[in-house]
């Protein structure tokens, strides 16, 4: 019987790299899950004011039940003592249904575990457009609108910024280059700030675009007409986010391109007579993709955090508007559910950034174990 062939060095190295990647990915996932866990639990404590919101809910329940009982004609002839007992029984049933008779710390742990599993329960005051009080359905109904708006704006900023930064890096010191540098501080203002002026100009002074909403009312029945209506309503919010981010992105990435375009290997490539397009793509753009992706991810996180105000300004029916409304209603399950979704979106952004680092930059190591073997 012949012996089994020994593993080749290439196969051994491949397996070792695979284990390192799996270990790195697992550690990053655990760290991100712990971060989301802490953030969600802090949100639960803040949303409930450490349990003090329960007192407000008790008062609200009692006032609502009392009003319903006293407004019901069938109870008009009931003696006041019996009516009060009826009110107390109904209040107690509602308190038990909402679990307000249990200690807040016990409920907070349950809220945390359910939220992390996306088992978000039922809303206390709000409902979806279809009438459902299931928090998951309420959020899923709003999530596509937020992803559509912010995804469109972010992709537009990314591709325009990369192209413009490359173009400006070839025209260092030109009037256009100096103009972009001068306009870079304008990105200090958030998107909703520019959105207010855009609404005043293009929705009221020159009424050519809708001031808010996602679609015309009533919505068009034809699918193409519906899509065109959504696109018209997206113009102002996308433009606001674009103006808020574009100049600082171009300035930052143009600086990366200028730094790498002066490297010795780029000068060597030019001396060899390589085409400028090939030099930009292979020797300038590729080495700068890591810092560009980092900058883009940080910008994306900043836009996610500003979704509440921006969507309120444009009356966009997304997660930001939903969270604002839930805070107004003190609807804790919806608040927690919205924050959980935002936390998962941010964690996913950071996780993808780590993976892209390892793909785009070969100098990035996913672990040091075995490097010197």
HELIX and SHEET records of a PDB file:
HELIX    1   1 UNK A    9  UNK A   47  1                                  39    
HELIX    2   2 UNK A   49  UNK A   51  5                                   3    
HELIX    3   3 UNK A   53  UNK A   71  1                                  19    
HELIX    4   4 UNK A   73  UNK A   75  5                                   3    
HELIX    5   5 UNK A   80  UNK A   97  1                                  18    
HELIX    6   6 UNK A  104  UNK A  116  1                                  13    
HELIX    7   7 UNK A  135  UNK A  169  1                                  35    
HELIX    8   8 UNK A  175  UNK A  183  1                                   9    
HELIX    9   9 UNK A  184  UNK A  188  5                                   5    
HELIX   10  10 UNK A  191  UNK A  199  1                                   9    
HELIX   11  11 UNK A  200  UNK A  205  3                                   6    
HELIX   12  12 UNK A  223  UNK A  261  1                                  39    
HELIX   13  13 UNK A  264  UNK A  271  1                                   8    
HELIX   14  14 UNK A  276  UNK A  279  1                                   4    
HELIX   15  15 UNK A  280  UNK A  285  3                                   6    
HELIX   16  16 UNK A  286  UNK A  305  1                                  20    
HELIX   17  17 UNK A  307  UNK A  313  1                                   7    
HELIX   18  18 UNK A  319  UNK A  329  1                                  11    
HELIX   19  19 UNK A  332  UNK A  360  1                                  29    
END                                                                             
